Amino acid sequence: MTKLYEPFYRLTIELTECEREIIGSRPFKRLAHLHHYGAAALRTPVTHSRYEHTIGVWSLTAHFFPSDQLLRLVALLHDIGHLPFSHAVEQPLGFNHHLLTERLIESQEVAKILKKHGFIPQDVIRRLNENTPVSNQEKLLSLDHLDSFLRDTTLAGTCSLIPHESLGRLSVRGNGIETDEETALLLASCIVKDHELFLDPFNLAMDALLAEAITLYMADKPLVSMENIPHMTDDEVLTLLRGSWNKKVHAHLKLLFSQQPTLVQTDDESSAKLTVTVRKVYEDRPLIRHGTAKGREMVEKKLAELQELKGRFSFVY
């Protein structure tokens, strides 16, 4: 049986034949060419791919639930529908990566692999949309978000936990990650630090500029239709934009790649050329094993800092 070594958590996982074939499929391989951190990857050290994140979530799932083959497939396929630069252009261009994920699971290439090994694509989709330890709507820290928070902050140099060393202090209770009081506070700190970076107004402005550049390109006799965008890689999208005749598209690319960015934040929204809004934060809570009231209060106090990140931010350039 084929084994896969995941270096972030230092886990060696035995692949089933179904998992091996999915990882080798074209839709899954595309994830290696999508920045997990969106357009912010162009100006920060957080440059890992959706592939690395997905393998991380899958390895954690296989570690905690080695015999749950369906849940392992959910972890492996949960992000397969992401667009180029992940969330950066999804909402502005009118796409939903959850729906795109479902379509790819039902697509001929992926569905054929699942059926070959006795799995029904609709069962994977149903489980994917339920509350599970991989992903949930219960405001509990899931395996999906655990990997994102740890991986992002580790690359940014702001993580106070060493992922592979802290793994032994983690367990799963219900649909959430459970740990000791000290580790829970460190996880809460990682959650806040990650939000501070991916919700940094300048990073959000990078996403907005990229989305606007694609919109401008699509309005000017494009070589591809908008429906093609979700199936492309980051480099393929940037190549399209670089080939545009639209001067505004090239102006946006210059802002995205400039070593001395000319984006300037302003308090005068009426003169702004670009405005971004932070409305949503991920209020994921680690469960605390044998914790004290004071310990829980400290974790809640740390996570309450997320609300301070909300607001509207304007730029001129």
C-alpha positions as CSV (number, residue, x, y, z in Angstrom):
1,M,0.0,0.0,0.0
2,T,1.3,3.5,-0.9
3,K,2.3,5.8,2.0
4,L,2.3,9.6,2.0
5,Y,4.4,11.7,4.3
6,E,2.9,15.0,5.4
7,P,5.9,17.2,6.6
8,F,3.9,19.9,8.5
9,Y,2.6,17.4,11.0
10,R,5.2,14.8,10.4
11,L,2.6,12.2,9.8
12,T,2.9,9.1,7.5
13,I,-0.5,8.0,6.3
14,E,-1.3,4.9,4.3
15,L,-3.3,5.8,1.2
16,T,-6.2,3.7,0.0
17,E,-6.3,3.1,-3.7
18,C,-9.2,5.4,-4.0
19,E,-7.3,8.2,-2.3
20,R,-4.2,7.6,-4.4
21,E,-6.2,7.9,-7.6
22,I,-8.0,11.1,-6.5
23,I,-4.7,12.7,-5.5
24,G,-3.5,11.8,-9.0
25,S,-6.5,13.3,-10.8
26,R,-6.4,16.5,-12.8
27,P,-8.9,18.4,-10.6
28,F,-6.9,17.6,-7.5
29,K,-3.5,18.4,-9.0
30,R,-4.8,21.8,-10.0
31,L,-4.9,22.7,-6.3
32,A,-1.1,22.7,-6.3
33,H,-1.3,25.8,-8.4
34,L,-3.8,27.8,-6.3
35,H,-2.5,30.1,-3.6
36,H,-4.3,29.3,-0.3
37,Y,-3.9,32.9,0.9
38,G,-5.4,34.6,-2.2
39,A,-3.7,37.6,-3.8
40,A,-2.1,38.4,-0.4
41,A,0.4,35.6,-1.3
42,L,1.9,38.2,-3.7
43,R,2.9,40.5,-0.8
44,T,3.4,38.1,2.2
45,P,5.4,35.0,3.0
46,V,2.2,33.0,3.2
47,T,2.5,31.3,-0.1
48,H,1.4,27.7,0.4
49,S,-1.1,26.1,-2.0
50,R,-4.6,24.7,-1.6
51,Y,-3.0,21.3,-2.3
52,E,-0.7,21.6,0.8
53,H,-3.7,22.7,2.9
54,T,-5.9,19.9,1.6
55,I,-3.3,17.2,2.2
56,G,-2.8,18.7,5.7
57,V,-6.6,18.4,6.5
58,W,-6.7,14.9,5.1
59,S,-3.7,13.7,7.1
60,L,-5.2,15.1,10.3
61,T,-8.5,13.4,9.5
62,A,-6.7,10.1,8.7
63,H,-4.7,10.5,12.0
64,F,-7.8,10.9,14.2
65,F,-10.2,8.8,12.1
66,P,-8.1,6.1,10.3
67,S,-11.0,3.8,9.6
68,D,-13.6,6.4,8.5
69,Q,-13.1,6.1,4.8
70,L,-16.0,8.4,3.9
71,L,-14.8,11.2,6.2
72,R,-11.3,10.8,4.8
73,L,-12.7,11.4,1.3
74,V,-14.6,14.4,2.5
75,A,-11.3,15.9,3.8
76,L,-9.6,15.1,0.5
77,L,-12.3,16.6,-1.6
78,H,-13.5,19.5,0.6
79,D,-11.7,22.3,-1.3
80,I,-11.5,20.8,-4.8
81,G,-13.8,23.5,-6.3
82,H,-11.7,26.5,-5.2
83,L,-11.1,29.2,-7.8
84,P,-7.7,30.7,-8.7
85,F,-6.3,32.6,-5.8
86,S,-8.9,30.8,-3.6
87,H,-11.4,33.2,-2.0
88,A,-9.9,36.4,-3.6
89,V,-12.1,36.5,-6.6
90,E,-15.0,34.1,-5.6
91,Q,-17.6,36.5,-4.4
92,P,-16.8,39.5,-6.7
93,L,-17.1,37.2,-9.7
94,G,-20.3,35.6,-8.5
95,F,-19.1,32.1,-7.8
96,N,-19.5,29.7,-4.9
97,H,-16.7,27.2,-4.3
98,H,-19.0,24.9,-2.3
99,L,-21.3,24.4,-5.4
100,L,-18.2,24.1,-7.6
101,T,-16.9,21.4,-5.3
102,E,-20.1,19.4,-5.5
103,R,-20.0,19.6,-9.3
104,L,-16.5,18.4,-9.5
105,I,-17.3,15.5,-7.1
106,E,-20.1,14.6,-9.5
107,S,-17.8,15.2,-12.6
108,Q,-16.9,12.2,-14.7
109,E,-13.2,12.0,-13.6
110,V,-13.8,12.1,-9.9
111,A,-17.1,10.3,-9.8
112,K,-15.6,7.4,-11.9
113,I,-12.8,7.0,-9.3
114,L,-15.3,7.0,-6.4
115,K,-17.7,4.5,-8.0
116,K,-14.8,2.3,-9.0
117,H,-14.0,1.8,-5.3
118,G,-17.6,1.5,-4.1
119,F,-18.3,5.0,-3.0
120,I,-21.4,7.0,-4.1
121,P,-20.5,10.7,-5.1
122,Q,-23.8,11.9,-3.5
123,D,-22.9,10.3,-0.2
124,V,-19.6,12.2,-0.2
125,I,-21.5,15.5,-0.9
126,R,-24.1,14.8,1.8
127,R,-21.4,14.1,4.4
128,L,-19.5,17.2,3.2
129,N,-22.5,19.4,3.9
130,E,-23.1,17.9,7.4
131,N,-21.4,19.1,10.6
132,T,-18.3,16.9,11.0
133,P,-14.9,17.3,12.6
134,V,-13.6,18.2,9.2
135,S,-15.9,21.3,8.9
136,N,-18.9,22.5,10.9
137,Q,-21.2,25.4,11.5
138,E,-21.2,25.0,15.3
139,K,-18.4,27.6,16.0
140,L,-16.2,24.7,17.0
141,L,-12.6,24.6,15.8
142,S,-12.6,22.0,12.9
143,L,-9.7,20.2,11.3
144,D,-10.1,22.3,8.2
145,H,-9.7,25.6,10.1
146,L,-7.1,24.2,12.5
147,D,-4.8,23.5,9.5
148,S,-5.4,26.9,8.0
149,F,-4.7,28.8,11.3
150,L,-1.6,26.8,12.1
151,R,-0.2,26.7,8.5
152,D,-0.8,30.4,7.8
153,T,0.7,31.7,11.0
154,T,3.6,29.3,10.9
155,L,4.6,30.7,7.4
156,A,3.9,34.2,8.6
157,G,6.3,33.6,11.6
158,T,3.6,34.4,14.1
159,C,2.6,31.0,15.4
160,S,3.5,30.2,19.0
161,L,2.9,26.5,18.5
162,I,5.0,23.9,16.7
163,P,2.3,21.9,14.8
164,H,3.9,18.4,14.9
165,E,4.8,18.8,18.6
166,S,1.3,20.1,19.6
167,L,-0.5,17.3,17.7
168,G,-0.2,14.9,20.7
169,R,-2.1,17.4,22.9
170,L,-5.0,17.5,20.5
171,S,-8.0,15.2,20.3
172,V,-11.5,15.3,18.7
173,R,-14.7,15.5,20.8
174,G,-17.9,15.6,18.8
175,N,-17.2,17.9,15.9
176,G,-14.6,20.0,17.5
177,I,-10.9,20.0,18.5
178,E,-10.2,19.5,22.2
179,T,-7.0,20.3,24.0
180,D,-5.6,21.4,27.4
181,E,-6.1,24.9,28.7
182,E,-2.7,26.2,27.8
183,T,-2.8,24.9,24.3
184,A,-6.3,26.3,23.8
185,L,-5.1,29.8,24.6
186,L,-2.2,29.4,22.2
187,L,-4.6,28.2,19.5
188,A,-6.9,31.2,20.2
189,S,-3.8,33.4,19.7
190,C,-3.0,31.8,16.4
191,I,-6.7,32.3,15.3
192,V,-6.5,36.0,16.1
193,K,-3.1,36.5,14.5
194,D,-4.2,34.7,11.3
195,H,-7.3,36.9,11.1
196,E,-5.1,40.0,11.6
197,L,-3.1,39.1,8.5
198,F,-5.7,37.8,6.1
199,L,-8.1,40.6,7.1
200,D,-5.3,43.2,6.9
201,P,-6.9,46.0,4.7
202,F,-4.0,46.0,2.3
203,N,-4.3,42.3,1.7
204,L,-8.0,42.7,1.2
205,A,-7.3,45.5,-1.3
206,M,-5.0,43.1,-3.2
207,D,-7.9,40.6,-3.5
208,A,-10.2,43.4,-4.7
209,L,-7.7,44.7,-7.3
210,L,-7.3,41.2,-8.7
211,A,-11.0,40.6,-8.9
212,E,-11.5,44.0,-10.6
213,A,-8.8,43.3,-13.1
214,I,-10.5,40.0,-14.1
215,T,-13.8,41.8,-14.4
216,L,-12.3,44.5,-16.6
217,Y,-10.6,41.8,-18.8
218,M,-13.9,39.9,-19.2
219,A,-15.7,43.0,-20.3
220,D,-13.2,43.5,-23.2
221,K,-13.6,40.7,-25.7
222,P,-11.9,38.0,-23.6
223,L,-10.3,34.9,-25.0
224,V,-12.2,32.8,-22.5
225,S,-15.6,33.0,-20.9
226,M,-16.2,33.6,-17.2
227,E,-17.3,30.0,-16.8
228,N,-13.7,28.9,-17.6
229,I,-12.2,30.9,-14.7
230,P,-13.0,28.4,-11.9
231,H,-11.1,25.6,-13.7
232,M,-7.9,27.6,-14.3
233,T,-4.8,28.0,-12.2
234,D,-3.4,31.2,-10.7
235,D,-0.7,31.4,-13.4
236,E,-3.2,30.9,-16.2
237,V,-5.3,33.8,-14.9
238,L,-2.3,36.1,-14.6
239,T,-1.2,35.1,-18.1
240,L,-4.6,36.1,-19.5
241,L,-4.5,39.5,-17.6
242,R,-0.9,40.2,-18.9
243,G,-2.2,39.6,-22.4
244,S,-5.0,42.2,-22.1
245,W,-5.2,45.3,-24.2
246,N,-6.9,47.2,-21.4
247,K,-4.6,49.7,-19.8
248,K,-6.6,49.6,-16.5
249,V,-5.9,45.9,-16.3
250,H,-2.2,46.5,-16.6
251,A,-2.4,49.3,-14.0
252,H,-4.0,46.9,-11.6
253,L,-1.3,44.3,-12.3
254,K,1.4,46.9,-11.6
255,L,-0.2,47.7,-8.2
256,L,-0.4,43.9,-7.4
257,F,3.3,43.3,-8.2
258,S,4.9,46.6,-7.4
259,Q,7.9,46.4,-5.0
260,Q,6.9,49.9,-3.8
261,P,3.0,49.7,-3.7
262,T,1.3,53.0,-4.3
263,L,-1.9,52.0,-2.5
264,V,-2.6,54.5,0.2
265,Q,-5.3,54.1,2.9
266,T,-7.5,57.1,3.4
267,D,-10.2,58.2,5.8
268,D,-12.0,60.1,3.0
269,E,-14.3,57.4,1.5
270,S,-15.7,60.0,-1.0
271,S,-12.3,60.3,-2.7
272,A,-11.5,56.6,-2.5
273,K,-10.9,54.5,-5.6
274,L,-11.3,51.2,-3.7
275,T,-13.2,50.3,-0.5
276,V,-13.1,46.9,1.2
277,T,-15.3,45.7,4.1
278,V,-14.7,43.2,6.9
279,R,-18.0,41.8,8.1
280,K,-17.2,38.2,8.9
281,V,-14.7,36.5,11.2
282,Y,-14.4,32.8,12.0
283,E,-15.4,32.5,15.6
284,D,-14.0,29.0,16.0
285,R,-13.5,27.8,19.6
286,P,-11.2,25.0,20.7
287,L,-12.8,22.8,23.4
288,I,-11.0,22.7,26.7
289,R,-10.2,19.5,28.4
290,H,-10.5,19.7,32.3
291,G,-10.3,23.5,32.1
292,T,-11.0,26.2,34.7
293,A,-13.5,29.0,34.5
294,K,-10.5,31.4,34.4
295,G,-8.9,29.5,31.5
296,R,-12.1,29.6,29.5
297,E,-12.5,33.3,30.2
298,M,-9.0,34.0,28.9
299,V,-9.7,32.1,25.7
300,E,-13.0,33.9,25.2
301,K,-11.3,37.3,25.9
302,K,-8.6,36.5,23.3
303,L,-11.2,35.5,20.6
304,A,-13.2,38.6,21.3
305,E,-10.4,40.6,19.7
306,L,-11.7,39.3,16.4
307,Q,-14.6,41.7,16.5
308,E,-12.2,44.7,16.5
309,L,-11.1,43.7,13.0
310,K,-14.5,44.5,11.4
311,G,-14.9,47.7,9.5
312,R,-14.7,49.5,6.1
313,F,-11.3,50.6,4.7
314,S,-10.7,52.9,1.7
315,F,-7.7,53.4,-0.6
316,V,-6.5,55.8,-3.2
317,Y,-3.9,55.0,-5.8
